[in-house]
Amino acid sequence: MRYHRIHVLGGPGSGKSFVAAKIAASYGMEAYDLDELFWDPAAPTYGARADPETRDQALAALVRQDAWVIEGAYYKWLTPSFERAELIMLLTPPVWLRDWRLLKRFALQLLGRSSSKKKETFASLFDLIQWNHAYEKNQLLPARALLSRLNKSPVECRTLAQVFAVLADGPTTRLLRDRP
């Protein structure tokens, strides 16, 4: 593999955790979920933010490592990860598919068939779906602007097959899209 530090960026339900786990398992790397840094794991329900200083220190420790896969939907506090990443993958499935995945994940959690540590409620699911529908405008556009200022060009992927094609092709691959 040509990459040792990979940042996977995408909206809720875009497949970031799945993709990061597959990459990590395939290449013997550690995968890190930014939700574990952003949200307070000691809170009784999902949605309480972690202390920003603690979060930033944890991120700094992660990006100092030689090899990692970091995944998350965030951008504002991730400049150190973006700067150090050799590859930034941007997952761009359609919003309806992301919604479906969020609903499925929540249903599996309710049925006790989920390994997720998140303690989501109906209210937090509703908030997440609303956030998901505003993701492109409120998160993705500013994230693209930040990456541009950092001279980073994310590689866009809509499918897992495209993710692994990028990894196989190496640094020259820049943009992949599904064909009808």
MARSEMI-566839 format. One line per 10 residues: number of its first residue (from 1); for each residue x, y, z of C-alpha. Coordinates in pm, 1 decimal. Last residue first. Layout:
<pts>
NUM> X,Y,Z; ...
</pts>
This chain:
<pts>
180> -2495.4,500.8,-1484.7; -2124.0,549.9,-1403.1; -2018.4,580.5,-1044.5; -1763.7,852.2,-979.1; -1390.6,851.0,-917.0; -1166.8,1153.5,-876.1; -796.8,1199.8,-803.5; -599.6,879.8,-865.5; -228.7,960.5,-910.1; -137.3,886.6,-547.7
170> -204.9,514.1,-552.0; -395.2,297.7,-796.3; -461.2,16.9,-548.0; -584.7,247.4,-272.3; -800.0,439.6,-518.4; -946.8,116.7,-656.8; -1013.7,8.0,-297.3; -1224.9,315.6,-230.5; -1398.5,285.6,-568.2; -1508.9,-67.3,-486.1
160> -1639.1,58.6,-150.6; -1871.0,294.9,-337.1; -1931.6,668.9,-388.1; -1569.9,780.4,-376.7; -1421.8,1129.5,-395.7; -1046.9,1175.5,-361.0; -969.3,1480.7,-151.9; -729.7,1738.2,-293.0; -518.6,1905.7,-24.7; -353.1,2241.8,-81.9
150> -427.9,2344.6,280.7; -644.2,2633.6,157.5; -821.4,2382.7,-70.4; -880.0,2147.2,221.5; -1035.6,2433.1,418.3; -1262.5,2526.5,126.7; -1367.2,2161.8,81.3; -1449.5,2142.8,452.3; -1654.8,2464.4,423.9; -1859.9,2308.7,139.7
140> -1892.7,1972.5,316.8; -2012.2,2097.6,654.4; -2302.8,2342.1,629.8; -2407.9,2303.2,265.9; -2336.2,1934.2,206.5; -2433.4,1832.4,560.3; -2772.8,2006.5,575.1; -2970.0,1688.1,504.6; -2746.7,1489.4,740.0; -2796.9,1743.5,1019.5
130> -3174.2,1689.0,987.2; -3120.2,1312.4,995.8; -2894.1,1349.8,1299.1; -3147.9,1564.5,1485.4; -3420.8,1302.6,1425.3; -3185.6,1027.3,1541.5; -3098.3,1232.4,1851.4; -3467.4,1268.0,1934.4; -3537.1,897.8,1879.2; -3245.5,823.9,2112.7
120> -2884.0,733.1,2041.1; -2656.3,576.4,2300.6; -2350.4,542.7,2079.4; -2123.0,249.9,2165.3; -2223.2,73.0,1844.8; -2207.5,-307.1,1846.9; -2561.1,-326.8,1715.2; -2806.4,-614.6,1741.9; -2982.7,-499.6,2055.9; -3309.7,-452.7,1867.8
110> -3306.0,-79.5,1935.3; -2944.7,-59.8,1810.7; -3036.3,-250.5,1495.2; -3320.0,-4.3,1435.1; -3082.1,291.6,1483.2; -2829.3,148.6,1237.6; -3104.9,85.7,982.0; -3238.5,439.2,1018.2; -2890.8,588.1,976.0; -2820.2,361.7,676.5
100> -3145.0,466.1,507.8; -3067.1,833.2,564.7; -2720.5,789.4,407.9; -2879.2,617.1,109.2; -3128.2,903.6,66.6; -2841.4,1155.8,94.7; -2658.1,1008.6,-205.5; -2316.6,848.2,-145.8; -2022.6,1089.2,-131.7; -1731.8,947.9,68.9
90> -1436.7,1187.4,64.8; -1102.7,1013.1,93.8; -808.9,1219.1,214.6; -475.8,1056.9,135.4; -126.6,1127.0,267.7; -280.0,1275.9,579.8; -54.3,1500.4,791.0; -215.2,1833.8,698.5; -568.7,1693.3,709.9; -511.5,1542.7,1052.6
80> -361.2,1861.6,1197.1; -638.3,2075.1,1035.1; -908.5,1867.1,1200.6; -1078.9,2114.4,1435.5; -1330.2,2261.0,1189.3; -1365.1,1952.3,964.1; -1604.2,1696.1,1106.1; -1781.1,1401.3,945.9; -1536.6,1142.0,1074.8; -1274.0,881.7,1000.9
70> -906.4,849.5,1085.5; -699.7,568.7,933.8; -355.6,551.3,1085.1; 16.6,494.4,1032.7; 326.4,673.7,1161.3; 164.2,814.0,1475.0; 178.2,1188.6,1537.4; -176.6,1215.1,1399.8; -319.8,1020.1,1691.2; -148.1,1219.1,1966.2
60> -259.5,1548.6,1811.4; -617.5,1418.6,1794.5; -612.0,1329.5,2165.4; -474.7,1673.8,2251.8; -748.8,1837.9,2043.5; -1023.2,1639.8,2218.2; -886.2,1717.8,2565.4; -873.5,2088.3,2478.6; -1221.0,2078.8,2322.4; -1381.7,1912.5,2631.1
50> -1609.0,1641.0,2497.0; -1951.0,1722.6,2356.3; -2270.0,1576.6,2500.9; -2478.3,1415.9,2224.6; -2523.0,1049.7,2313.9; -2680.6,986.3,2649.5; -2547.9,934.6,3005.1; -2227.9,1129.8,2929.8; -1902.4,947.3,3009.7; -1819.4,894.7,2640.6
40> -1811.9,1272.4,2582.0; -1845.4,1329.0,2207.4; -1575.4,1472.7,1979.0; -1295.6,1223.4,2049.6; -1494.3,900.9,2014.5; -1689.3,1061.1,1729.8; -1354.6,1097.0,1551.8; -1349.2,721.1,1492.8; -994.4,585.0,1474.4; -877.2,295.7,1259.4
30> -548.1,122.6,1337.2; -345.5,-25.6,1052.9; -280.3,-379.7,932.6; -350.0,-307.3,564.2; -672.8,-495.9,498.3; -804.5,-462.0,853.6; -741.2,-86.7,863.0; -887.2,-32.3,517.3; -1198.1,-235.7,599.1; -1243.8,-63.2,936.6
20> -1206.5,281.3,776.6; -1458.8,192.0,505.5; -1716.7,65.7,755.0; -1668.7,361.8,988.3; -1694.1,611.7,701.8; -1994.6,449.1,534.3; -2183.5,763.0,429.3; -2432.5,726.4,713.7; -2357.6,1070.6,854.4; -2159.8,1275.3,603.3
10> -1813.1,1200.0,478.0; -1441.0,1219.7,545.6; -1192.2,932.5,558.5; -840.0,1047.5,653.9; -558.2,814.0,555.4; -204.8,805.0,692.3; 5.7,513.7,569.9; -55.7,529.8,196.4; 126.8,345.9,-84.3; 0.0,0.0,0.0
</pts>
